Amino acid sequence: MRRRSSRFARVRIGLFVTCLADTLFPSVGRATVEVLERLGHEVVFPREQTCCGQMHLNSGYPREAERLARRFGRVFGGFEAVVAPSSSCVGTLRQAFGVGNVFELSELLVGRLGVEDVGAVFPEAVCYHATCHSLRVTRVGDAPLRLLANVRGLELRELKRSDECCGFGGTFSVKNAETSTAMCDDKCAAVERSGAVVCTAVDGSCLLQIGGRLRRRGSRVRTLHLAEILARPA
């Protein structure tokens, strides 16, 4: 079982919890901490952190977004690594503002810390939705799947066309609600056909979109962030 990093014995990691996790999914932030602390790392939550600027950038306020990115650099500058349970926030900071040393959870675990087995148990059928940012911006690759493959009891079900957008797209879902809903219905139908009882992803925004639509459809499938699955101890 590979749990500890081959590169670092103990890493001091800053937790960038993101706006969405802070306001809607606090359990995701706690799960991220639990996974990393189980592996022996120190996780610190700077209370002065704010938004990464993604929504400002998407809405046509680049100067305001840049100020937030500079603030992020000041707040998290002293950490060996920064983790966020959101590839979209990480992608914004890295691609738009050139902020380094910030990682989505799965890429931090697999790519930076060299860990694929975090000692989790989750005896349910799960499908994985590959979010747009994780595919095309942060490019986490198969890191989430490698982590899921090492979760004891988990049955990984194939999600057809898993790389197709769920329709959230930040402000896209607000500005183009009908198109967004149609895209999400296609995604939800694929999730239900997979036979999974849980759909997971690395972005809470996509899970908010998919989970909300599944509930409206009266589906038995629920959504959980990858961190919440990995936090389930043996």
JOFEN-V343493 format. One record per residue. RES is the residue in three letters. PSI is psi in whole degrees, -180 to 180 (* if undefined). D_FIRST is the distance of its C-alpha to the first C-alpha in Angstrom with 2 decimals. Layout:
RES PSI D_FIRST
RES PSI D_FIRST
This chain:
MET 125 0.00
ARG 110 3.81
ARG -46 6.17
ARG 150 9.18
SER 138 11.60
SER -13 12.48
ARG -36 16.00
PHE 134 16.75
ALA -41 15.95
ARG 127 17.61
VAL 138 19.41
ARG 112 22.50
ILE 131 22.41
GLY 134 25.51
LEU 114 25.34
PHE 104 27.90
VAL -22 28.10
THR 155 30.73
CYS -44 33.96
LEU -45 32.80
ALA -39 29.85
ASP -41 32.12
THR -33 34.96
LEU -32 33.54
PHE 60 29.79
PRO -25 29.04
SER -27 26.12
VAL -41 24.31
GLY -43 24.81
ARG -39 23.63
ALA -39 20.47
THR -44 19.74
VAL -44 20.24
GLU -43 18.10
VAL -48 14.98
LEU -37 15.62
GLU -33 16.71
ARG -32 13.66
LEU -1 11.80
GLY 11 14.69
HIS 156 17.13
GLU 127 20.82
VAL 128 22.29
VAL 135 26.08
PHE 102 28.42
PRO 120 31.72
ARG -21 34.42
GLU 2 36.79
GLN 151 34.76
THR -159 36.57
CYS 153 36.38
CYS -17 35.07
GLY 3 38.36
GLN -48 37.19
MET -35 39.70
HIS -44 42.46
LEU -44 41.78
ASN -24 41.75
SER 5 44.96
GLY 27 46.93
TYR 68 46.62
PRO -35 45.02
ARG -40 46.54
GLU -40 45.24
ALA -40 41.78
GLU -38 41.92
ARG -40 42.90
LEU -38 39.85
ALA -39 37.60
ARG -39 39.30
ARG -42 38.76
PHE -45 35.05
GLY -38 35.02
ARG -42 36.84
VAL -40 34.68
PHE 11 31.28
GLY -23 32.40
GLY 8 30.95
PHE 148 27.23
GLU -35 24.63
ALA 153 23.39
VAL 135 24.65
VAL 144 22.78
ALA 139 24.59
PRO 48 23.63
SER 113 26.18
SER -26 26.31
SER -42 30.10
CYS -43 30.63
VAL -44 28.34
GLY -40 30.13
THR -47 33.50
LEU -40 32.80
ARG -48 31.53
GLN -45 33.91
ALA -32 37.05
PHE -1 36.98
GLY 24 34.86
VAL 124 32.66
GLY 173 29.69
ASN 22 26.41
VAL 134 25.94
PHE 145 23.00
GLU 152 22.18
LEU -48 18.97
SER -37 16.91
GLU -30 18.21
LEU -47 17.55
LEU -53 13.84
VAL -48 13.32
GLY -37 16.37
ARG -42 16.94
LEU -11 13.85
GLY 36 11.49
VAL 130 8.97
GLU -18 8.37
ASP 112 6.18
VAL 10 8.38
GLY 33 8.11
ALA 154 11.34
VAL 129 13.55
PHE 87 16.66
PRO 65 18.50
GLU 163 21.07
ALA 127 22.26
VAL 140 21.74
CYS 153 23.36
TYR 124 22.73
HIS 119 25.80
ALA 110 25.60
THR 158 27.95
CYS -46 30.63
HIS -38 29.64
SER -28 25.96
LEU -45 27.24
ARG -12 30.24
VAL -64 30.05
THR -23 26.61
ARG 59 25.34
VAL -13 21.73
GLY -136 21.45
ASP 15 18.64
ALA -46 16.26
PRO -39 16.87
LEU -37 16.41
ARG -37 13.04
LEU -43 11.91
LEU -35 13.86
ALA -21 12.49
ASN 9 9.07
VAL 121 11.20
ARG 133 11.72
GLY -12 15.38
LEU 132 16.34
GLU 110 18.85
LEU 117 19.38
ARG 142 23.12
GLU 132 24.84
LEU 111 27.19
LYS 139 30.15
ARG 46 31.33
SER -18 28.48
ASP 2 29.55
GLU 144 32.98
CYS 145 33.98
CYS -9 34.18
GLY -1 37.46
PHE -71 36.60
GLY 35 36.97
GLY -121 37.85
THR -10 41.64
PHE -41 41.92
SER -22 41.41
VAL -44 44.30
LYS -25 46.63
ASN 62 46.06
ALA -42 45.34
GLU -44 46.57
THR -42 44.63
SER -43 41.49
THR -42 41.92
ALA -41 42.48
MET -41 39.32
CYS -35 37.31
ASP -40 38.93
ASP -43 37.77
LYS -45 34.20
CYS -39 34.38
ALA -40 35.85
ALA -39 32.98
VAL -46 30.47
GLU -37 32.43
ARG -22 32.72
SER -22 28.95
GLY 4 28.81
ALA 155 26.21
VAL -9 26.89
VAL 133 25.04
CYS 129 25.46
THR 161 23.13
ALA 176 23.58
VAL 4 23.01
ASP 121 26.70
GLY -30 28.41
SER -43 31.74
CYS -39 30.94
LEU -32 29.52
LEU -45 32.75
GLN -51 34.77
ILE -45 32.99
GLY -42 32.61
GLY -41 36.24
ARG -37 37.49
LEU -42 35.48
ARG -40 37.07
ARG -29 40.48
ARG -5 39.98
GLY 27 39.21
SER 152 35.82
ARG -10 33.31
VAL 136 30.44
ARG 166 29.14
THR 145 27.32
LEU 138 24.32
HIS 149 22.93
LEU -41 19.37
ALA -36 18.74
GLU -32 20.03
ILE -45 17.62
LEU -22 14.54
ALA -11 16.18
ARG 111 16.27
PRO 160 14.15
ALA * 12.75
